[in-house]
Amino acid sequence: MTELKTALTGIEVPLAVSWFWLKRSEGKRKLRFVVSTYSYSGVYLVRLGRQRARH
């Protein structure tokens, strides 16, 4: 898990970005990204992203 906080040109709100590998069937993995305007930690963003990917 990795966390990156950055500011984009033209956007005054800071973004928190995190990514994780989502396990799929047959041993395949898919890279997923999670972006938030709230300053959540990377671990929490990944948790939210995995929950959302399951539904």
Backbone as a chain_set.jsonl record, in Angstrom:
{"seq": "MTELKTALTGIEVPLAVSWFWLKRSEGKRKLRFVVSTYSYSGVYLVRLGRQRARH", "coords": {"N": [[0.841, -1.17, 0.0], [0.464, 2.19, -0.785], [0.728, 5.68, -0.311], [-0.089, 8.872, -1.574], [0.013, 12.291, -1.495], [-1.107, 15.082, -3.177], [-1.223, 18.117, -5.135], [-3.211, 19.365, -7.675], [-2.911, 21.301, -10.65], [-4.98, 24.099, -10.894], [-6.904, 23.116, -9.227], [-7.966, 23.733, -6.061], [-8.302, 22.193, -3.852], [-6.709, 19.827, -1.832], [-5.719, 16.496, -2.722], [-5.994, 13.092, -1.722], [-4.412, 10.197, -2.645], [-4.404, 6.747, -3.241], [-3.386, 3.346, -3.861], [-4.003, -0.104, -4.716], [-3.631, -3.663, -5.096], [-6.125, -5.588, -6.416], [-7.406, -8.705, -5.822], [-8.385, -11.089, -8.181], [-10.384, -13.65, -9.809], [-8.9, -16.819, -10.673], [-6.285, -16.286, -9.882], [-5.514, -13.839, -10.867], [-4.62, -10.333, -10.791], [-5.7, -6.954, -10.272], [-4.932, -3.594, -10.701], [-6.011, -1.041, -8.635], [-7.146, 2.278, -8.053], [-7.676, 4.798, -5.575], [-9.195, 7.817, -4.821], [-9.498, 10.739, -2.873], [-10.989, 13.695, -1.51], [-10.855, 14.221, 1.093], [-8.583, 14.189, 3.854], [-7.714, 11.402, 4.344], [-5.917, 8.578, 5.674], [-3.583, 6.479, 3.858], [-3.987, 3.75, 4.345], [-6.645, 3.684, 5.249], [-7.965, 4.653, 2.967], [-7.452, 2.561, 1.175], [-8.878, 0.515, 2.446], [-11.5, 1.495, 2.158], [-11.659, 1.474, -0.632], [-11.412, -1.283, -1.234], [-13.729, -2.298, -0.012], [-15.657, -1.044, -1.569], [-15.115, -2.165, -4.067], [-15.95, -4.761, -3.735], [-18.694, -4.658, -3.804]], "CA": [[0.0, 0.0, 0.0], [1.227, 3.417, -0.89], [-0.097, 6.886, -0.219], [0.497, 10.038, -2.213], [-0.804, 13.497, -1.387], [-0.648, 15.976, -4.222], [-2.109, 19.209, -5.535], [-3.286, 19.48, -9.125], [-3.037, 22.673, -11.136], [-6.357, 24.511, -11.131], [-7.761, 22.581, -8.172], [-7.453, 24.251, -4.793], [-8.517, 21.189, -2.811], [-5.708, 18.753, -1.892], [-6.256, 15.153, -2.949], [-5.274, 11.936, -1.19], [-4.479, 9.128, -3.641], [-3.793, 5.506, -2.811], [-3.667, 2.275, -4.791], [-3.835, -1.453, -4.184], [-3.892, -4.755, -6.03], [-7.366, -6.305, -6.115], [-7.302, -10.097, -6.26], [-9.488, -11.553, -9.01], [-10.406, -15.098, -9.969], [-7.808, -17.478, -11.393], [-5.005, -15.744, -9.456], [-5.197, -12.573, -11.526], [-4.722, -9.139, -9.961], [-6.019, -5.738, -11.006], [-4.509, -2.415, -9.965], [-7.107, -0.108, -8.387], [-6.775, 3.557, -7.461], [-8.7, 5.433, -4.752], [-8.909, 9.243, -4.681], [-10.411, 11.382, -1.944], [-10.708, 15.09, -1.174], [-10.618, 14.237, 2.535], [-7.207, 13.753, 4.115], [-7.667, 10.081, 4.965], [-4.64, 7.883, 5.528], [-3.555, 5.525, 2.758], [-4.573, 2.486, 4.804], [-8.099, 3.85, 5.276], [-8.423, 4.746, 1.58], [-7.438, 1.209, 0.61], [-9.992, -0.196, 3.051], [-12.713, 1.972, 1.483], [-11.629, 0.998, -2.021], [-11.696, -2.733, -1.283], [-15.145, -2.478, 0.298], [-16.431, -0.606, -2.725], [-14.88, -3.101, -5.165], [-16.7, -6.006, -3.482], [-20.14, -4.469, -4.017]], "C": [[0.888, 1.235, 0.0], [0.268, 4.589, -0.862], [0.644, 8.035, -0.865], [-0.462, 11.2, -2.049], [-0.235, 14.514, -2.354], [-1.647, 17.1, -4.45], [-2.067, 19.314, -7.052], [-3.453, 20.939, -9.517], [-4.503, 22.983, -11.42], [-7.343, 23.989, -10.102], [-7.174, 23.016, -6.833], [-7.578, 23.258, -3.643], [-7.428, 20.124, -2.916], [-6.385, 17.385, -2.034], [-5.369, 14.124, -2.257], [-5.492, 10.793, -2.18], [-3.782, 7.904, -3.073], [-4.147, 4.434, -3.832], [-3.385, 0.942, -4.14], [-4.105, -2.455, -5.293], [-5.136, -5.497, -5.557], [-7.249, -7.712, -6.678], [-8.567, -10.485, -7.016], [-9.417, -13.073, -9.12], [-9.208, -15.569, -10.794], [-6.443, -16.863, -11.072], [-4.608, -14.435, -10.115], [-5.36, -11.419, -10.545], [-5.01, -7.94, -10.854], [-5.642, -4.545, -10.135], [-5.682, -1.446, -9.855], [-6.581, 1.133, -7.703], [-7.956, 4.117, -6.69], [-8.277, 6.885, -4.552], [-9.948, 9.85, -3.757], [-9.999, 12.83, -1.729], [-10.538, 15.261, 0.33], [-9.213, 13.729, 2.801], [-7.19, 12.465, 4.937], [-6.269, 9.504, 4.802], [-4.737, 6.9, 4.359], [-4.203, 4.205, 3.115], [-6.096, 2.566, 4.781], [-8.661, 3.957, 3.855], [-8.467, 3.372, 0.918], [-8.595, 0.391, 1.16], [-11.31, 0.198, 2.373], [-12.783, 1.452, 0.054], [-11.943, -0.472, -2.144], [-13.162, -3.021, -0.972], [-15.997, -2.126, -0.913], [-16.291, -1.587, -3.895], [-15.662, -4.394, -4.984], [-18.169, -5.869, -3.812], [-20.451, -4.036, -5.398]], "O": [[1.908, 1.304, 0.686], [-0.865, 4.494, -1.334], [1.86, 8.159, -0.723], [-1.629, 11.1, -2.427], [0.967, 14.78, -2.357], [-2.79, 17.025, -3.999], [-0.987, 19.347, -7.642], [-4.069, 21.717, -8.789], [-5.185, 22.22, -12.104], [-8.508, 24.388, -10.109], [-6.027, 22.704, -6.515], [-7.009, 23.475, -2.573], [-7.236, 19.563, -3.995], [-7.483, 17.164, -1.524], [-4.147, 14.269, -2.215], [-6.63, 10.464, -2.512], [-2.7, 8.007, -2.494], [-5.104, 4.593, -4.59], [-2.645, 0.846, -3.161], [-4.73, -2.131, -6.302], [-5.188, -5.976, -4.425], [-7.018, -7.89, -7.874], [-9.68, -10.241, -6.55], [-8.502, -13.702, -8.588], [-8.592, -14.788, -11.519], [-5.538, -16.912, -11.904], [-3.481, -13.97, -9.941], [-6.132, -11.506, -9.591], [-4.625, -7.904, -12.022], [-5.999, -4.497, -8.958], [-6.278, -1.071, -10.865], [-5.678, 1.058, -6.871], [-9.105, 3.939, -7.092], [-7.142, 7.157, -4.162], [-11.132, 9.524, -3.84], [-8.813, 13.158, -1.76], [-10.125, 16.324, 0.793], [-8.702, 12.911, 2.035], [-6.715, 12.443, 6.073], [-5.528, 9.895, 3.9], [-5.831, 6.536, 3.927], [-4.891, 3.603, 2.29], [-6.763, 1.627, 4.347], [-9.724, 3.405, 3.572], [-9.407, 3.057, 0.189], [-9.231, -0.353, 0.415], [-12.132, -0.661, 2.054], [-13.845, 1.039, -0.412], [-12.662, -0.879, -3.057], [-13.77, -3.889, -1.598], [-16.949, -2.836, -1.237], [-17.252, -1.811, -4.631], [-16.003, -5.054, -5.965], [-18.834, -6.871, -4.077], [-21.618, -3.836, -5.734]]}, "num_chains": 1, "name": "protein.A"}
